[in-house]
Amino acid sequence: MSLADVKYLPETPAHDAEIE
């Protein structure tokens, strides 16, 4: 998952998003 996707998933912690 990219940082751009994180913007659409604010409930997901940034560090978890980078791992996935």
C-alpha positions in Angstrom: 0.0 0.0 0.0 1.4 3.4 -0.9 1.3 6.6 1.1 -1.3 7.9 -1.5 -3.6 5.1 -0.4 -3.2 6.1 3.2 -5.0 9.4 2.5 -8.1 7.4 1.7 -7.6 5.2 4.7 -7.1 7.6 7.6 -8.0 4.9 10.1 -5.0 2.8 9.0 -1.8 3.7 10.9 0.9 4.9 8.5 3.5 2.3 9.6 1.0 -0.6 9.0 0.2 0.9 5.5 3.9 0.9 4.6 4.3 -2.8 5.7 1.3 -3.9 3.6 
